[in-house]
């Protein structure tokens, strides 16, 4: 068991002397509202959109698994070598991380402490559920092709698994109290049972194959779904897939997100599965990350 206390009361050294963590956290967590997350290699970045100039991103926060001394050696040096998803949770106080090298984690924004980690074969997505539960998508791997449910307060061992070929996305829908999961050619809806397992409620064939991105829109009425040839929205009320109005089709869109103003953030591979750019639409913009194999990017506050 690898149990981590989510709340830390250790002290940090600030410019005015030693103060308790809570005082420093207020400064560390003041992430500007128009900021976005970028993940790739062993790194997670937070970028201030408004302070970025031309194609040069203004990075205001970073985490590198290779420097995380609170991770065991095999996690620090190997299992987080290819981070492929990152999502802010708990009002921006923490970040969920997944890595296709075989792990997931939760880290604090304030002090960069790892408060939970676990092995997940070829992990491609994670989401937080009520009751301190966490769901992860384990993609194609000898021990993968499934979704996994964890209790982050108790253990790094899965409470429950269900097979799902090429699992690539998991999203919790707080409005409907449902977990949505995306596989190779199917979208599924699950319900939590007794706080320790999941029950399949419904499933839908997606309009294509190679399901990849799964994300909730800010109005919580539709899901973004991408597959090998394009991007779609799935209406959670009538369960219909439609093309995204005004969004260009592209192959293998790795991430797609939209903020409340309607601006899209997305990534499309340039070299094999990675890109060196994070792109935006309505309005259009692009930032370069020449020293990083970027996989996904998301608005920090959706």
C-alpha positions as a Markdown table, in Angstrom:
| # | Residue | x | y | z |
|---|---|---|---|---|
| 1 | Unk | 0.0 | 0.0 | 0.0 |
| 2 | Unk | 1.2 | 3.5 | -0.8 |
| 3 | Unk | -1.0 | 5.8 | 1.2 |
| 4 | Unk | -0.5 | 9.5 | 1.0 |
| 5 | Unk | -2.1 | 12.2 | 3.2 |
| 6 | Unk | -3.8 | 14.7 | 0.9 |
| 7 | Unk | -3.2 | 17.6 | 3.4 |
| 8 | Unk | 0.3 | 18.6 | 4.4 |
| 9 | Unk | 1.1 | 20.9 | 7.3 |
| 10 | Unk | 4.8 | 21.0 | 6.8 |
| 11 | Unk | 6.6 | 24.3 | 6.6 |
| 12 | Unk | 8.2 | 26.1 | 3.7 |
| 13 | Unk | 10.8 | 28.8 | 3.5 |
| 14 | Unk | 9.4 | 32.0 | 1.9 |
| 15 | Unk | 11.2 | 35.3 | 1.2 |
| 16 | Unk | 10.0 | 36.8 | 4.5 |
| 17 | Unk | 11.0 | 33.8 | 6.6 |
| 18 | Unk | 9.5 | 30.5 | 7.7 |
| 19 | Unk | 5.7 | 30.4 | 7.4 |
| 20 | Unk | 3.2 | 27.6 | 7.5 |
| 21 | Unk | 2.2 | 26.0 | 4.2 |
| 22 | Unk | -1.2 | 27.5 | 4.1 |
| 23 | Unk | 0.2 | 31.0 | 3.9 |
| 24 | Unk | 2.5 | 30.1 | 1.0 |
| 25 | Unk | -0.2 | 28.1 | -0.8 |
| 26 | Unk | -2.4 | 31.2 | -1.2 |
| 27 | Unk | 0.4 | 32.6 | -3.4 |
| 28 | Unk | 1.3 | 29.4 | -5.2 |
| 29 | Unk | -2.3 | 28.7 | -6.1 |
| 30 | Unk | -3.1 | 32.1 | -7.6 |
| 31 | Unk | -3.1 | 30.8 | -11.1 |
| 32 | Unk | -4.4 | 33.4 | -13.6 |
| 33 | Unk | -7.9 | 32.5 | -14.9 |
| 34 | Unk | -6.7 | 32.4 | -18.5 |
| 35 | Unk | -4.1 | 29.7 | -18.0 |
| 36 | Unk | -3.6 | 26.2 | -19.5 |
| 37 | Unk | -1.9 | 22.9 | -18.7 |
| 38 | Unk | 0.5 | 21.2 | -21.0 |
| 39 | Unk | 1.9 | 17.7 | -20.6 |
| 40 | Unk | 4.5 | 15.7 | -22.3 |
| 41 | Unk | 7.8 | 13.8 | -21.6 |
| 42 | Unk | 8.2 | 13.8 | -17.8 |
| 43 | Unk | 6.7 | 17.3 | -17.4 |
| 44 | Unk | 3.6 | 19.2 | -16.6 |
| 45 | Unk | 3.5 | 23.0 | -17.3 |
| 46 | Unk | 1.1 | 25.7 | -16.5 |
| 47 | Unk | 1.1 | 28.6 | -19.0 |
| 48 | Unk | -0.3 | 32.1 | -18.6 |
| 49 | Unk | -2.2 | 32.6 | -21.9 |
| 50 | Unk | -2.5 | 36.4 | -21.6 |
| 51 | Unk | 1.2 | 37.0 | -20.7 |
| 52 | Unk | 2.4 | 34.8 | -23.6 |
| 53 | Unk | 3.7 | 36.7 | -26.5 |
| 54 | Unk | 3.7 | 35.8 | -30.2 |
| 55 | Unk | 4.4 | 32.0 | -30.2 |
| 56 | Unk | 6.4 | 32.1 | -27.0 |
| 57 | Unk | 4.6 | 30.7 | -23.9 |
| 58 | Unk | 4.8 | 32.3 | -20.5 |
| 59 | Unk | 5.4 | 29.3 | -18.3 |
| 60 | Unk | 4.5 | 30.1 | -14.7 |
| 61 | Unk | 4.6 | 26.7 | -13.0 |
| 62 | Unk | 6.2 | 23.4 | -13.8 |
| 63 | Unk | 6.6 | 19.9 | -12.4 |
| 64 | Unk | 9.1 | 17.3 | -13.6 |
| 65 | Unk | 8.7 | 13.7 | -12.5 |
| 66 | Unk | 12.5 | 13.2 | -12.7 |
| 67 | Unk | 12.9 | 15.7 | -9.9 |
| 68 | Unk | 10.1 | 14.4 | -7.7 |
| 69 | Unk | 12.0 | 12.9 | -4.7 |
| 70 | Unk | 8.7 | 11.7 | -3.1 |
| 71 | Unk | 8.3 | 9.2 | -6.0 |
| 72 | Unk | 10.0 | 5.8 | -5.9 |
| 73 | Unk | 12.9 | 5.4 | -8.3 |
| 74 | Unk | 11.1 | 3.4 | -10.9 |
| 75 | Unk | 8.2 | 5.9 | -11.0 |
| 76 | Unk | 10.5 | 8.9 | -11.0 |
| 77 | Unk | 12.8 | 7.6 | -13.7 |
| 78 | Unk | 10.6 | 5.4 | -15.8 |
| 79 | Unk | 6.9 | 5.3 | -15.2 |
| 80 | Unk | 6.3 | 9.0 | -15.8 |
| 81 | Unk | 8.5 | 9.4 | -18.9 |
| 82 | Unk | 5.5 | 10.0 | -21.2 |
| 83 | Unk | 2.8 | 12.0 | -19.4 |
| 84 | Unk | -0.2 | 12.0 | -21.6 |
| 85 | Unk | -3.0 | 13.7 | -19.6 |
| 86 | Unk | -3.3 | 16.4 | -16.9 |
| 87 | Unk | -6.4 | 17.9 | -15.3 |
| 88 | Unk | -6.8 | 20.4 | -12.5 |
| 89 | Unk | -9.1 | 19.4 | -9.7 |
| 90 | Unk | -10.3 | 20.8 | -6.3 |
| 91 | Unk | -10.6 | 24.4 | -7.6 |
| 92 | Unk | -7.1 | 24.3 | -9.0 |
| 93 | Unk | -5.4 | 23.2 | -5.9 |
| 94 | Unk | -4.3 | 19.8 | -7.3 |
| 95 | Unk | -3.5 | 18.2 | -10.7 |
| 96 | Unk | -4.3 | 14.7 | -11.9 |
| 97 | Unk | -1.6 | 13.2 | -14.1 |
| 98 | Unk | -1.4 | 10.0 | -16.2 |
| 99 | Unk | 1.5 | 8.6 | -18.1 |
| 100 | Unk | 1.5 | 6.0 | -20.9 |
| 101 | Unk | 4.7 | 4.7 | -19.3 |
| 102 | Unk | 2.5 | 3.1 | -16.7 |
| 103 | Unk | 1.4 | 5.4 | -13.8 |
| 104 | Unk | -1.0 | 8.0 | -12.5 |
| 105 | Unk | -0.6 | 10.6 | -9.8 |
| 106 | Unk | -2.2 | 13.5 | -7.9 |
| 107 | Unk | 0.1 | 16.4 | -7.0 |
| 108 | Unk | -0.4 | 19.6 | -5.1 |
| 109 | Unk | 0.0 | 22.9 | -7.0 |
| 110 | Unk | 1.3 | 24.8 | -4.0 |
| 111 | Unk | 4.2 | 22.6 | -2.9 |
| 112 | Unk | 4.4 | 20.1 | -5.8 |
| 113 | Unk | 4.0 | 17.2 | -3.4 |
| 114 | Unk | 2.8 | 13.8 | -4.8 |
| 115 | Unk | -0.2 | 12.9 | -2.6 |
| 116 | Unk | -1.1 | 9.7 | -4.5 |
| 117 | Unk | 0.4 | 7.5 | -7.2 |
| 118 | Unk | -0.3 | 4.0 | -8.6 |
| 119 | Unk | 0.6 | 1.8 | -11.5 |
| 120 | Unk | -1.7 | 1.8 | -14.4 |
| 121 | Unk | -0.6 | 0.0 | -17.6 |
| 122 | Unk | -0.4 | 2.4 | -20.6 |
| 123 | Unk | -2.5 | 4.9 | -18.7 |
| 124 | Unk | -4.2 | 7.5 | -21.0 |
| 125 | Unk | -6.7 | 9.4 | -18.8 |
| 126 | Unk | -7.9 | 9.9 | -15.3 |
| 127 | Unk | -10.8 | 11.5 | -13.5 |
| 128 | Unk | -11.8 | 12.2 | -9.9 |
| 129 | Unk | -15.0 | 10.7 | -8.6 |
| 130 | Unk | -17.0 | 11.5 | -5.4 |
| 131 | Unk | -15.9 | 9.8 | -2.2 |
| 132 | Unk | -12.1 | 10.2 | -3.0 |
| 133 | Unk | -12.4 | 7.7 | -5.8 |
| 134 | Unk | -10.4 | 7.9 | -9.0 |
| 135 | Unk | -10.9 | 6.2 | -12.4 |
| 136 | Unk | -8.2 | 5.6 | -14.9 |
| 137 | Unk | -8.1 | 4.3 | -18.4 |
| 138 | Unk | -5.5 | 1.7 | -19.2 |
| 139 | Unk | -5.0 | 1.4 | -22.9 |
| 140 | Unk | -3.5 | -1.3 | -25.1 |
| 141 | Unk | -1.1 | -3.4 | -23.1 |
| 142 | Unk | -0.8 | -7.0 | -22.0 |
| 143 | Unk | -2.2 | -5.9 | -18.6 |
| 144 | Unk | -4.3 | -3.1 | -19.9 |
| 145 | Unk | -7.4 | -2.6 | -22.1 |
| 146 | Unk | -9.5 | -1.7 | -19.1 |
| 147 | Unk | -10.8 | 1.0 | -16.8 |
| 148 | Unk | -9.6 | 0.9 | -13.2 |
| 149 | Unk | -11.3 | 2.3 | -10.0 |
| 150 | Unk | -9.1 | 3.4 | -7.0 |
| 151 | Unk | -9.8 | 4.7 | -3.5 |
| 152 | Unk | -7.1 | 7.3 | -3.1 |
| 153 | Unk | -7.4 | 7.3 | 0.7 |
| 154 | Unk | -6.8 | 3.6 | 1.1 |
| 155 | Unk | -4.6 | 2.0 | -1.5 |
| 156 | Unk | -2.8 | 2.1 | -4.8 |
| 157 | Unk | -4.4 | -1.2 | -5.7 |
| 158 | Unk | -7.6 | -1.1 | -7.9 |
| 159 | Unk | -10.9 | -1.6 | -6.2 |
| 160 | Unk | -12.5 | -2.6 | -9.5 |
| 161 | Unk | -11.7 | -3.1 | -13.1 |
| 162 | Unk | -13.7 | -3.6 | -16.3 |
| 163 | Unk | -12.4 | -4.6 | -19.7 |
| 164 | Unk | -12.4 | -1.9 | -22.4 |
| 165 | Unk | -10.3 | -2.3 | -25.4 |
| 166 | Unk | -8.0 | 0.6 | -26.1 |
| 167 | Unk | -9.4 | 2.6 | -23.2 |
| 168 | Unk | -8.4 | 6.2 | -23.8 |
| 169 | Unk | -10.7 | 8.6 | -21.9 |
| 170 | Unk | -12.6 | 8.8 | -18.6 |
| 171 | Unk | -14.7 | 11.7 | -17.4 |
| 172 | Unk | -16.9 | 12.2 | -14.4 |
| 173 | Unk | -20.3 | 13.8 | -15.0 |
| 174 | Unk | -21.3 | 15.4 | -11.7 |
| 175 | Unk | -24.7 | 16.5 | -13.1 |
| 176 | Unk | -25.7 | 13.0 | -14.0 |
| 177 | Unk | -23.6 | 11.2 | -11.4 |
| 178 | Unk | -22.1 | 9.1 | -14.2 |
| 179 | Unk | -18.6 | 8.0 | -15.3 |
| 180 | Unk | -18.2 | 8.1 | -19.1 |
| 181 | Unk | -15.4 | 6.0 | -20.6 |
| 182 | Unk | -14.1 | 6.0 | -24.2 |
| 183 | Unk | -12.6 | 2.9 | -25.9 |
| 184 | Unk | -11.6 | 2.0 | -29.5 |
| 185 | Unk | -15.1 | 2.3 | -31.0 |
| 186 | Unk | -17.4 | 2.7 | -28.0 |
| 187 | Unk | -18.5 | 5.3 | -25.5 |
| 188 | Unk | -19.8 | 3.8 | -22.2 |
| 189 | Unk | -21.7 | 5.2 | -19.2 |
| 190 | Unk | -21.2 | 3.7 | -15.7 |
| 191 | Unk | -22.7 | 4.2 | -12.3 |
| 192 | Unk | -20.9 | 3.9 | -9.0 |
| 193 | Unk | -22.2 | 0.9 | -6.9 |
| 194 | Unk | -21.8 | 1.0 | -3.1 |
| 195 | Unk | -18.7 | 3.2 | -3.5 |
| 196 | Unk | -16.5 | 0.3 | -4.5 |
| 197 | Unk | -17.4 | -0.8 | -8.0 |
| 198 | Unk | -19.0 | 0.3 | -11.3 |
| 199 | Unk | -22.0 | -0.9 | -13.2 |
| 200 | Unk | -22.5 | -0.4 | -16.9 |
| 201 | Unk | -25.6 | 1.6 | -17.6 |
| 202 | Unk | -25.4 | 2.3 | -21.4 |
| 203 | Unk | -23.1 | 2.3 | -24.4 |
| 204 | Unk | -23.0 | 3.9 | -27.8 |
| 205 | Unk | -21.0 | 3.2 | -31.0 |
| 206 | Unk | -18.8 | 6.2 | -31.8 |
| 207 | Unk | -18.8 | 7.6 | -35.4 |
| 208 | Unk | -15.4 | 6.1 | -36.3 |
| 209 | Unk | -12.6 | 4.1 | -34.7 |
| 210 | Unk | -9.6 | 4.9 | -32.6 |
| 211 | Unk | -11.4 | 6.8 | -29.9 |
| 212 | Unk | -9.0 | 9.2 | -28.2 |
| 213 | Unk | -10.0 | 12.4 | -26.5 |
| 214 | Unk | -13.0 | 12.5 | -24.1 |
| 215 | Unk | -13.8 | 15.8 | -22.4 |
| 216 | Unk | -16.7 | 17.6 | -20.8 |
| 217 | Unk | -17.9 | 20.9 | -22.1 |
| 218 | Unk | -18.3 | 23.8 | -19.6 |
| 219 | Unk | -22.1 | 23.6 | -19.7 |
| 220 | Unk | -21.9 | 19.9 | -18.7 |
| 221 | Unk | -24.4 | 19.0 | -21.5 |
| 222 | Unk | -22.0 | 17.6 | -24.1 |
| 223 | Unk | -18.8 | 15.6 | -24.4 |
| 224 | Unk | -16.0 | 16.2 | -26.8 |
| 225 | Unk | -15.1 | 12.9 | -28.5 |
| 226 | Unk | -12.2 | 12.5 | -31.0 |
| 227 | Unk | -11.4 | 9.5 | -33.2 |
| 228 | Unk | -8.9 | 8.7 | -35.9 |
| 229 | Unk | -10.5 | 11.0 | -38.5 |
| 230 | Unk | -12.2 | 13.8 | -36.7 |
| 231 | Unk | -13.8 | 15.5 | -33.7 |
| 232 | Unk | -17.4 | 15.3 | -32.5 |
| 233 | Unk | -19.7 | 16.4 | -29.7 |
| 234 | Unk | -21.9 | 13.9 | -27.9 |
| 235 | Unk | -25.2 | 15.3 | -26.6 |
| 236 | Unk | -25.8 | 13.9 | -23.1 |
| 237 | Unk | -29.5 | 14.6 | -23.3 |
| 238 | Unk | -30.4 | 13.0 | -26.7 |
| 239 | Unk | -27.3 | 10.8 | -27.0 |
| 240 | Unk | -26.5 | 12.0 | -30.5 |
| 241 | Unk | -23.1 | 12.6 | -32.1 |
| 242 | Unk | -22.6 | 15.7 | -34.3 |
| 243 | Unk | -19.7 | 17.4 | -35.9 |
| 244 | Unk | -18.3 | 20.4 | -34.0 |
| 245 | Unk | -19.5 | 23.5 | -35.9 |
| 246 | Unk | -16.5 | 25.5 | -37.2 |
| 247 | Unk | -13.8 | 23.1 | -35.9 |
| 248 | Unk | -11.5 | 21.6 | -38.5 |
| 249 | Unk | -11.3 | 17.9 | -39.0 |
| 250 | Unk | -7.8 | 16.4 | -38.5 |
| 251 | Unk | -6.4 | 12.9 | -37.9 |
| 252 | Unk | -5.6 | 11.7 | -34.4 |
| 253 | Unk | -6.5 | 14.8 | -32.4 |
| 254 | Unk | -4.9 | 14.1 | -29.0 |
| 255 | Unk | -6.7 | 16.7 | -26.9 |
| 256 | Unk | -9.6 | 19.1 | -27.3 |
| 257 | Unk | -10.9 | 21.5 | -24.7 |
| 258 | Unk | -13.0 | 24.7 | -24.7 |
| 259 | Unk | -13.3 | 27.4 | -22.1 |
| 260 | Unk | -16.4 | 29.4 | -21.1 |
| 261 | Unk | -15.5 | 32.1 | -23.6 |
| 262 | Unk | -15.8 | 29.5 | -26.4 |
| 263 | Unk | -12.0 | 29.4 | -27.3 |
| 264 | Unk | -10.7 | 25.9 | -28.2 |
| 265 | Unk | -7.4 | 24.5 | -27.1 |
| 266 | Unk | -6.2 | 21.4 | -28.9 |
| 267 | Unk | -3.2 | 19.3 | -29.9 |
| 268 | Unk | -2.5 | 17.4 | -33.2 |
| 269 | Unk | 0.5 | 15.2 | -33.7 |
| 270 | Unk | 3.4 | 16.5 | -35.9 |
| 271 | Unk | 5.9 | 13.7 | -35.2 |
| 272 | Unk | 4.5 | 10.3 | -34.7 |
| 273 | Unk | 2.2 | 10.8 | -31.6 |
| 274 | Unk | 3.5 | 14.1 | -30.3 |
| 275 | Unk | 3.6 | 17.8 | -31.3 |
| 276 | Unk | 5.7 | 20.8 | -30.5 |
| 277 | Unk | 2.8 | 23.2 | -30.6 |
| 278 | Unk | -0.4 | 23.9 | -28.6 |
| 279 | Unk | -3.1 | 25.4 | -30.9 |
| 280 | Unk | -6.1 | 27.6 | -30.2 |
| 281 | Unk | -9.2 | 28.5 | -32.2 |
| 282 | Unk | -11.8 | 31.3 | -31.9 |
| 283 | Unk | -9.5 | 33.2 | -31.7 |
| 284 | Unk | -6.7 | 31.4 | -33.5 |
| 285 | Unk | -3.3 | 31.2 | -31.8 |
| 286 | Unk | -0.3 | 28.8 | -31.4 |
| 287 | Unk | 2.5 | 28.5 | -28.9 |
| 288 | Unk | 5.7 | 26.6 | -29.5 |
| 289 | Unk | 7.3 | 24.1 | -27.1 |
| 290 | Unk | 10.4 | 23.1 | -29.1 |
| 291 | Unk | 12.1 | 21.2 | -26.3 |
| 292 | Unk | 9.1 | 19.1 | -25.3 |
| 293 | Unk | 7.1 | 16.2 | -26.9 |
| 294 | Unk | 3.7 | 17.7 | -26.1 |
| 295 | Unk | 0.8 | 15.2 | -25.9 |
| 296 | Unk | -2.2 | 17.0 | -24.4 |
| 297 | Unk | -3.1 | 20.6 | -23.4 |
| 298 | Unk | -6.1 | 21.7 | -21.4 |
| 299 | Unk | -7.5 | 24.9 | -19.9 |
| 300 | Unk | -6.5 | 25.0 | -16.2 |
| 301 | Unk | -10.0 | 26.4 | -15.3 |
| 302 | Unk | -12.6 | 25.1 | -17.7 |
